[in-house]
Amino acid sequence: MSHFFDDRKKIAKTHHNLTHWQQDQTWIFLTWRLSDSIPKSILLDWKRKQETFLKLHPKPWDDETAATHHRRFIMALETTLDEAHGSCCLARHHQIVSHAFQHFDGERYHLDSFVVMPNHVHLLLSPISNHTLPDIVHSLKSFTAKEINKAQNQTGPIWQPDYWDRLIRSRKHLDWTQKYIQENPTKLKPGTYSLWQK
C-alpha cells in the first residue's frame, strides 16, 4: 500500500485538546501516553512555550516552520517520554496493549508497526474505510485501560485523554517513521516492551 497525504484531497478533522487529521486510508503515525508519564511542571512549561510559538507563527506553515515546531515541541516531548517518568506500568503489561493492537489488524485498520514502551506507545496504521481515527483510538485506549486496571487490581485513568497523530507524507516519511519505531526501545531491557513490525 502507498497511501500518503495529498494536500489536494479532503481532510477529516476532529478536535479534542489537539486537532486530529484523517484522510481516507492514509498512513497515520500515532502516539499516546500513560496519564502520569510526564511531570505536570514539565507539561505546563511545554504548553506555555507551544502557545507562544503558535501565536507568533499562525498556520498555515511553510516546511521550515513545521520542521521547527516538530523539533521544538514534538521531539522534545518524545525525549521527555523516553526518560521514563511515572509508573511505567506498561513495562509489566505491554502484552495487553500489543495483543489489542493486533486484534483489529485487517478489520478496522492495517498495521505497519508499533512499539509499546514503558510509559507510551507509538503506532503506525492505515484506517480501513468507514472506521474513523477517533473511534479506533477510543476503542484501543478504553479496552487496554480496563485490562491494565484489572491486571493491577485498581481503577482510575490509565491513559492521557488525548493523543498525537501525523499523516504520512511520502515514502521517505514512512521509512523514517518505521525506523523511529524500531529504534525507540533500543535502550530498554528485553521483556519491558513490545515491538511489532509487518
ChimeraX attribute file (.defattr): number of C-alpha atoms within 10 A of each C-alpha:
attribute: neighborCount
match mode: 1-to-1
recipient: residues
	/A:1	8
	/A:2	12
	/A:3	17
	/A:4	20
	/A:5	20
	/A:6	14
	/A:7	9
	/A:8	6
	/A:9	9
	/A:10	10
	/A:11	14
	/A:12	12
	/A:13	11
	/A:14	14
	/A:15	10
	/A:16	10
	/A:17	10
	/A:18	11
	/A:19	12
	/A:20	19
	/A:21	20
	/A:22	22
	/A:23	22
	/A:24	20
	/A:25	22
	/A:26	21
	/A:27	27
	/A:28	27
	/A:29	22
	/A:30	18
	/A:31	19
	/A:32	20
	/A:33	24
	/A:34	23
	/A:35	18
	/A:36	16
	/A:37	23
	/A:38	21
	/A:39	13
	/A:40	10
	/A:41	8
	/A:42	12
	/A:43	14
	/A:44	12
	/A:45	11
	/A:46	16
	/A:47	12
	/A:48	11
	/A:49	13
	/A:50	16
	/A:51	12
	/A:52	10
	/A:53	15
	/A:54	11
	/A:55	9
	/A:56	9
	/A:57	13
	/A:58	9
	/A:59	10
	/A:60	8
	/A:61	11
	/A:62	8
	/A:63	9
	/A:64	9
	/A:65	14
	/A:66	13
	/A:67	13
	/A:68	12
	/A:69	18
	/A:70	13
	/A:71	13
	/A:72	14
	/A:73	17
	/A:74	15
	/A:75	12
	/A:76	14
	/A:77	16
	/A:78	14
	/A:79	11
	/A:80	15
	/A:81	21
	/A:82	19
	/A:83	11
	/A:84	15
	/A:85	15
	/A:86	15
	/A:87	13
	/A:88	18
	/A:89	17
	/A:90	22
	/A:91	20
	/A:92	15
	/A:93	20
	/A:94	24
	/A:95	16
	/A:96	18
	/A:97	22
	/A:98	19
	/A:99	12
	/A:100	16
	/A:101	23
	/A:102	15
	/A:103	12
	/A:104	14
	/A:105	16
	/A:106	12
	/A:107	11
	/A:108	19
	/A:109	22
	/A:110	19
	/A:111	21
	/A:112	18
	/A:113	21
	/A:114	26
	/A:115	25
	/A:116	28
	/A:117	24
	/A:118	27
	/A:119	26
	/A:120	24
	/A:121	25
	/A:122	22
	/A:123	21
	/A:124	25
	/A:125	23
	/A:126	27
	/A:127	23
	/A:128	17
	/A:129	11
	/A:130	9
	/A:131	14
	/A:132	19
	/A:133	25
	/A:134	16
	/A:135	11
	/A:136	15
	/A:137	15
	/A:138	14
	/A:139	13
	/A:140	15
	/A:141	20
	/A:142	13
	/A:143	13
	/A:144	22
	/A:145	20
	/A:146	16
	/A:147	16
	/A:148	20
	/A:149	14
	/A:150	11
	/A:151	12
	/A:152	12
	/A:153	8
	/A:154	10
	/A:155	11
	/A:156	9
	/A:157	14
	/A:158	18
	/A:159	19
	/A:160	15
	/A:161	14
	/A:162	18
	/A:163	19
	/A:164	16
	/A:165	19
	/A:166	15
	/A:167	24
	/A:168	24
	/A:169	16
	/A:170	15
	/A:171	12
	/A:172	10
	/A:173	13
	/A:174	20
	/A:175	11
	/A:176	13
	/A:177	19
	/A:178	18
	/A:179	12
	/A:180	13
	/A:181	22
	/A:182	17
	/A:183	12
	/A:184	18
	/A:185	19
	/A:186	9
	/A:187	8
	/A:188	13
	/A:189	9
	/A:190	10
	/A:191	10
	/A:192	18
	/A:193	21
	/A:194	22
	/A:195	18
	/A:196	16
	/A:197	12
	/A:198	7
